[in-house]
Each structure stands twice: as C-alpha cells, then as structure tokens.
Amino acid sequence: MAFQPHEKEVSEFVAARFIGEWISFTRNDVEVNGTIFKIMDNSVIVEISPEDAKEIGAPSNMTVISHKKYTIVETQETQEKQEKK
C-alpha cells in the first residue's frame, strides 16, 4: 500500500520567495546576508560568502535556514517582483 501525496498549502510569504533573492538572518550572534539558492517547503538553502561561513562556523558557503528565521533584504529586484504580483 502506497501513501498518497499530500498537497501542503504554501503560505503567501513562502510563495513570494524567488531564487537569487537577498535575505538576512542571525546565526551564532552574527548577522549574515545571502541569496536564496533553493526553496523548499519549510526552509531555503542560502548561499553566503566564504567569510560569513567561516565566521558562523558553517562547513561551506551554503546553509539551510527555516522560513521562520530570516527576513527579506529590500533590493530593486525584490521591489520589481512584488510590483508584478
């Protein structure tokens, strides 16, 4: 017996995210900025600078952040995407 796929409702916040969008988050008391690399149901994979990765103790310049733990950094591209919706 196989389980049927369960359609999960996506929040407006998550639906508005896009690849390449700048976000900000805090890890180990360090404020970090990065760009969204991949969007998942409960989190995003973010590309950060090698310097920030070293400062927060991340093993690489890619890290996972819960949708609940980051904020959007307003850029021209972010504003343009929001205006199109």
FITORGU-943330 format. One record per residue (C-alpha): x negated, z negated, y negated; residue in one letter. Coordinates in Angstrom, 2 decimals, decimal comma, padded with zeros to 5 digits. Layout:
// FITORGU-943330
+---------+---------+---------+--------+
:      xx :      zz :      yy : marvex :
+---------+---------+---------+--------+
:       X :       Z :       Y :      A :
...
+---------+---------+---------+--------+
***
This chain:
// FITORGU-943330
+---------+---------+---------+--------+
:      xx :      zz :      yy : marvex :
+---------+---------+---------+--------+
:  000,00 :  000,00 :  000,00 :      M :
: -001,45 :  001,00 : -003,38 :      A :
: -000,71 : -000,67 : -006,66 :      F :
:  000,98 :  001,46 : -009,28 :      Q :
: -000,91 :  001,93 : -012,55 :      P :
:  000,29 : -000,44 : -015,22 :      H :
:  000,71 :  001,02 : -018,69 :      E :
: -000,61 : -001,51 : -021,18 :      K :
:  000,71 : -001,47 : -024,71 :      E :
: -002,04 : -000,80 : -027,23 :      V :
: -001,94 : -002,79 : -030,47 :      S :
: -001,94 : -000,97 : -033,80 :      E :
: -005,36 : -002,43 : -034,56 :      F :
: -006,90 : -001,00 : -031,36 :      V :
: -005,09 :  002,33 : -031,72 :      A :
: -006,56 :  002,77 : -035,21 :      A :
: -010,18 :  002,45 : -033,99 :      R :
: -012,39 :  005,53 : -033,59 :      F :
: -015,83 :  006,38 : -032,22 :      I :
: -018,50 :  006,05 : -034,90 :      G :
: -016,53 :  003,53 : -036,96 :      E :
: -018,65 :  000,80 : -038,57 :      W :
: -017,79 : -002,77 : -037,57 :      I :
: -019,22 : -006,20 : -038,30 :      S :
: -019,44 : -009,24 : -036,02 :      F :
: -021,30 : -012,51 : -035,67 :      T :
: -023,37 : -013,38 : -032,63 :      R :
: -025,69 : -016,40 : -032,35 :      N :
: -025,01 : -017,17 : -036,04 :      D :
: -026,32 : -013,72 : -037,06 :      V :
: -024,12 : -011,22 : -038,93 :      E :
: -024,50 : -007,82 : -037,24 :      V :
: -023,21 : -004,35 : -038,18 :      N :
: -022,93 : -001,47 : -035,76 :      G :
: -020,93 :  001,60 : -034,81 :      T :
: -018,30 :  001,89 : -032,11 :      I :
: -019,69 :  003,84 : -029,15 :      F :
: -016,76 :  003,45 : -026,72 :      K :
: -013,27 :  001,93 : -026,99 :      I :
: -011,84 :  000,01 : -024,04 :      M :
: -008,60 : -001,96 : -023,51 :      D :
: -009,93 : -005,37 : -024,59 :      N :
: -013,25 : -004,58 : -026,25 :      S :
: -015,59 : -001,98 : -027,71 :      V :
: -019,14 : -001,03 : -026,87 :      I :
: -021,13 : -001,09 : -030,09 :      V :
: -024,46 :  000,49 : -030,94 :      E :
: -026,59 : -001,80 : -033,10 :      I :
: -030,11 : -001,48 : -034,48 :      S :
: -033,03 : -002,46 : -032,22 :      P :
: -033,96 : -005,10 : -034,82 :      E :
: -030,49 : -006,69 : -034,67 :      D :
: -030,55 : -006,54 : -030,86 :      A :
: -033,83 : -008,45 : -030,81 :      K :
: -032,58 : -010,99 : -033,37 :      E :
: -029,43 : -011,82 : -031,37 :      I :
: -031,23 : -011,74 : -028,01 :      G :
: -029,43 : -008,67 : -026,64 :      A :
: -031,32 : -006,77 : -023,91 :      P :
: -030,56 : -003,39 : -025,53 :      S :
: -029,11 : -001,88 : -028,68 :      N :
: -025,68 : -001,58 : -027,01 :      M :
: -023,41 : -004,60 : -026,76 :      T :
: -019,79 : -005,39 : -025,90 :      V :
: -017,50 : -007,03 : -028,47 :      I :
: -013,93 : -008,21 : -027,95 :      S :
: -011,35 : -006,66 : -030,28 :      H :
: -010,66 : -010,21 : -031,46 :      K :
: -014,26 : -010,80 : -032,57 :      K :
: -015,05 : -008,03 : -035,07 :      Y :
: -013,93 : -006,73 : -038,45 :      T :
: -013,93 : -003,21 : -039,85 :      I :
: -016,53 : -002,26 : -042,44 :      V :
: -014,82 : -000,06 : -045,01 :      E :
: -016,52 :  003,30 : -045,40 :      T :
: -015,42 :  006,62 : -046,85 :      Q :
: -014,77 :  007,91 : -043,31 :      E :
: -012,65 :  004,85 : -042,44 :      T :
: -010,55 :  005,33 : -045,58 :      Q :
: -010,05 :  009,05 : -044,88 :      E :
: -008,95 :  008,42 : -041,29 :      K :
: -006,47 :  005,74 : -042,42 :      Q :
: -005,00 :  008,06 : -045,06 :      E :
: -004,34 :  010,78 : -042,46 :      K :
: -002,16 :  008,45 : -040,37 :      K :
+---------+---------+---------+--------+
***
